[in-house]
Amino acid sequence: MCMGLGGSILDQDMIQHYFGMRSESVDETEILRRIDNGIYDHEEFAKAMAWTRENCKEGFDKNPADLAYSRDEKDMQWEFVVKSTLIIRDLMKGNPRLAELGFVEESFGHNALLAGVQGQRQWTDHKPNFDFAEAILNSQFDWNGLREAYVLATENDALNGFSMLFEHLLTGRPGIFADVRTYWSPEAVKRATGKELTGLARNGMIHLINSGAASLDGTGAVSDDNGDPVIKPFYEMTNEEAALCLDKTEWCPADVFYFRGGGFSSHYLGGTRGGMPMTMVRLNLVKGLGPVLQFAEGWSCELDPEVYKAIDMRTDPTWPTTWFAPRLTGKGAFTDVYSVMAKWGANHGAFCYGHIGQDLITLASMLRIPVNMHNVDEGEMFRPSTWNSFGTNDPEGADYRACAVLGPMY
């Protein structure tokens, strides 16, 4: 039984017919089996634990004293989540070191381009959550140094996983998983804090926040040559820049009301830096229609610290926060910020650095996936010339008609 999110149901037909890929499901008891039987590189585990202790500072514990885990229990949880990280990576890509240790079959992995883990609720009522594993694997660095980000979806949301994959392949940077959690209007912020929203957030904003599984690159701690926040591809980053992302992150013990098994959630100190160009993406799946893509270009926002604190406390202050202001066009889904939130297909989305709407539209047409919501100017869109035969006055309608006639790419 899956949780109530439709994206967590792996649709094998969609994956095969629209993306030309086959999918595999592995029961998560395999993680426990590998931990119990020592099926991981013990030398690398020691290295990873030493790196984690040095670089991943533990944040505040919001749990009541009578429910909080003891220091010894937290130390055991740290070891568990680091082992889980190693094992999930090994399941995705394999690890020749395991063959040397006598575990030949396990050494092969599953050659996964992307993956997801389903943590809620049965797992997290019993064992530490996957927030650390997801945050570290989706980041562009770990105890082995700088590397390409993995694509690992929270809650096994395959639809968000493909959104993250699109972003990663188009930008060379990580896609960042987030809940599309709350719309904050200027009026609501004034009522809650007594202060006005200014700057990029002046028309309102969307609170992007999840349970702590977001790539550490999403802190916006790295700057470009002009001093503006940027997410660089790993091959342009330095070890010093990776350290900045770690310094802007603390790891708060999991809220035991959500995660009775414990774990640690990544928390961006002060939230994602403001002014960073972003594109928020969601792939939806509609019965009788198939996959449909939606996205919104916009920017991260910087808030007055008092405003930030007051409204961040409304959800969970131990989770990573990004305040997102979509670019408004004054019509349709982008009439105002509320319309963007109201027309979003699920409470999950993925954001990446940069405005990549043009590329997403072209990619979707290649895959025969219609785009139902975007804020790219019509003159900047490119689809195959065949689309003109399906109508030139209504590009969105023509997109639906063309995709329906042509059918899945594979």
N, C-alpha and C positions, 0 to 999 in steps of 0.2 A: 504494500500500500504506500503510495506517494503522499507527500503533503499536498495541501490544497492548491498549489501553484501549477497551472497547466504546463508551464515550460519545463517542469521537473519530470514530465512524462516523456521518455525518450521515443520520438517518432522515427522509427527506422526507415519507413518508406520515404519520408521527407529527406532524410539525410542521404539516402541512396539516390533518389531521383533528382533532387535539386543540386546536390553537391558532389555526386559521384563517389561517395564514401560509404564504407561499411562501418557499423558501430558494434562495440562489444560492451557488455555489462559485467562487472566484477562485484560480487558480494563483498561488502566492506568488512566482513569477518576475516577476509584475506589480510587486512592490515593487522588485526589482532593476532592472526596466526604467525605472521612474520615477526611481530614483536615478541611473542611468546617463545618462538623457536630461534630467535636470533638471526633471522634472514635479512640482514642488512650489513653494510660495511662498518664494522665496529671502530676501525681507525678513523673513518670519516665522521662517525657519530661523535667521537671524542673531540675531533676538531670543530665540529658544528656546535657542540655544547660550549666549548671554550669561547667561540666567537659570539654565541648568543649571550652568554653571561657578560661579556665585555661590551657588546654593542646594543643589546636590546634591553633598555632600562624598564623596569617594572613600574607601572603607574599606580594610581590610587585604587583602593578597593572600596567600591560603593556598597558592598554587602553588609547587612547588619552583623554585629560582632558574633552573635550566636549562630549565624549561618555561614560566616566566612571560613574558608579553608585555613588550616594551620600552615606555618612556614614549611614544615616537612612535607605536607600534602602538596603545596604549591611547587616545591622543588621536584617532586615526583611528576607533577603535571608538565613541568617544563621539559623533562626528559621524554615524556610521552609524546608531546607535540612535535619535538624535534625529530624523534624516530618516525613519527607519522609523515613528516615532510620528506624525509629520505625515501620512505617506502612508496609514497604516492608518486614521487619523481621516478623511482625505479619501475613502478608499474607502467608509467607512461612511456618511458624511453628505453628501459632496460639498463643493465649495469654489468659489464664484463667482470667486474670484481666479484660478483656473486658466484659466477662459474668457478673462479679460483677457490672460493670457499666451499665448493661442492654443491651449489644450488644452480645447476645448469638450466633447468627449465625456467626458474624465476629470473635468470639473468637476461632473458630475451626481451621482456617487456611486451608492450602492445603496440608499439610504433604509433603512438597517439599524437595527432596534430593538436587536439584539444581534449579536455576531460572535465569532469565535474565530480564532486563528492556530495552526497546527500546526508547532511548532518542532523537535520531536525525532523522529528523530535526523538525517535527511539534512541539514536546514537548519543545525543547530547544529554539525555536523561541518565545515561549510564557512564559515558566516557567524555574526556575533554573534547571541546569542539575543534573544528578544523580552521579556525580563523588564522592561526599562526602559519599553518601550512599554505593556505591560500594566499595570504598576504606576501609571504616570502617567495613562493614560486611565481606569482604574478609580477614580482619586482624584477629589476634587471641586475641583481647582484645577490650574492649570499656569501657563505664562508669560503667559497672557492674563488671569489672575486666577481668581476663584471661578466655578465653573460646575457644572452637573449632571454626575454621573459617567456615563461610558459603561459599557456592559456588554460586556466583552471576555474571553472564556474562554481560559485557558491550555490548550495542547495541543489546541485545537479541541474540547474536551469539551463538546459541545452540551448534554448532559444537565446538566452543572454550569452551563452558560451559562443554561439556563432556570431553574435553582435561583436563580442570581444575579439573574435578571430578576424572579422572584417577589418576592425580598427587596427589590429596588430599587423596584418599583411599589407594594409594600405599606407601605414605610417612608419613601420619598423619600430614602433613604440608599444608599450602595454595598453591594452584595453582595461578599464578600471570598473569593476563591478560596483553597483550602488543600488540601493532602494530609492525609488522616486517617491519620497516619503511624505512631504508636506508642502503645500503652497502657502506662502506668507505674503499677504497683501500689504501695501503701505499702511492701510488703516489698521490691520490686525497688529502689526508691529508697533504702531503708535499706541494702540490700546494696551498692549502687553508690556511695553517698556517706557512709554512716554516720550520716545524719540522718533525722529523722522529717518526714513531710509534715504540714502544719498548715493550719488555715483551710479555705477552700473546697476545697482539694486533699486533704483528710485521707483521703478514701475512694479516692484514686487520680485519675488525670487522663489526658486524651488529648492527645498532642502534635500540634497543627495546624501544619504547616510546608510551604512549597512552595519552588520554586527562585528565589524573589525577585520574583514577579509580583503580589504582593498590594497592594491599595490602601493608600496611606500613611495614610488615615484609621484603618486598623486598629491603628495604634500606640497608640491610646487617649490620645494626648497632650493632647487637648482636655478641659476639665473643665466640669461643670455648676455651678450656683450653690452646690451643697453641696461642691464640690471633688472630686466623683466623676468617673471617666472616662466620656466620652460621645462618641458620633459624631453630630454635628448634621447636619441637611440643609444643603446648601450655602448656601441663602438665609438661614440663621440664623448662618452662620459669619462670622468677620472675617478679614481678611488676616493679622492677628497669630496667629490660631488655625491658619491654614494653615502659617504659618512654624513653629509648634510641631511640627507633623507632620513637616515637612522636617528640623527640628533633631534629631528623634528617629530619623531614618533615615540610614544611610550606605549607599553603593553599593559593594559589594565586587566586584572582578574575578571573573568566573565561574571556577568550578573546571574546569580544562581536561580533567580526566578525564571530566566530564559533557559539557562544552561546548567542544569543541576550537576552535570558531570565535570564542570569547571572548564578550564582553558584560559586563553589570554587574547584579548581583542586589541588590535592596533588602533591607536588614537592619535590623529594628527594634532599636534600642539598648535592651537590657534586656528585650525582648519586649513584647507587648501588656500594658498596665497591668492589674492585677488588679481584680476586683470589678465588671467591666462585664457587664451582662446581655446574653446572646447567644442566638441560635437558629442551630443548625447544620442545614443542609438538604441533601438529595440526592434528585434525581429519577432513578429507575432505569427501564430498559426491558427487559421480559421477553417473549421470543417466546411468542406464544399468549395473552398476558395484556395486554400494552400497557404504558404508563407507570404507574409506581407511585411514590408519594411517601413519604419518611420524613424525620423531623426530630427534633431533641432540643433542648429548652430547657436553658440552664445559665448558667454564668458563666466569665469569664476568671479565671485564678488568678495570684497573686503568690507567687513562690518565694524562699526564702533564696538570696542571690546565689551562694553556693558550690554549692548544689544545682542551681541554674539552669545554671551554667557546666559542671558535671560531666556532666549528662545532655544538654544542648544540643550538646555536642561529639560525641555519639554519632551524630548525623545529619550536619548541615552547619552550622557556626557562622556561615556567611555568609548564611544565609537568614532570612526573617522568622518568628519563633516566636510562637505563642499557645498557652498551656496552658489546656485547656478541661475544666471539671468539669460534666458533665450533672446535672440534677436527678433524683435517684433516687426511684422510687415503691415499691421493694421487690418488684416483680413483673414478669414478662415480660421484655421487652428492657431494662427499667430496674431489674432486680433489683440490679445493681451496674454499675460503670463498665466492667468487662470485657465484660459482655453487650452494652452499647451498641456497643462497638468490634466485637465478634464478629458482630453482626447488621447491621452497616453494609453497604450494597450494593456499594461500590467504594472504592478508596483515595483518592477525591476527595470533597470536600464544599465547601459555601459557607456562611460564617457572616455574620450581620449583627447590628447593634445591636438590643437589645430582645427581649422574649419575644412572638413573633408567631404562636404555634401556633394560636390560635383562628382567626386570619385565614387561615392556610394551609389549615386544614381546610375552611373555607367556600369558599375559592377552588378547592380541589381538587374539591369536590363540584360546583361550577359547571362545571368543565372535564371532569367525569366521570372523574376520576383517583382511584383508591382510595388510602387512606393506610394503610400496613402497620405503622408504628412511630412512636409519639409519646408524650409524657409530659404531655399536657394532661388535666386532670380532666374526667370525663365530663359533669359539670354545666356546664362552660364551653364545650362544643362546640356548634356550630350547623351543621346541615345542613338542606336543604329537608324539609318535613314528609312528602313522598313517601317518604323513607327509612324512615319508621316501618312502611310496608307490607312492608318487606323484613326486619323483625325488630326488636324493641325490647330484647331481653335481651343482644344481642351486636352493639354498634355497629360493630365492625370488620368482622364478617361481613356485616352489612347493607350496609355501604359497598361491599364487593366485589360483592354481588349487584345492588345498584342500578346501579352503574357498568356492569356487564356487560349488564344489560337495556337501559339507556338508551343506551349506546354513546357514541362521541365527540361532543362538542358540535357540531362542524362536519362 
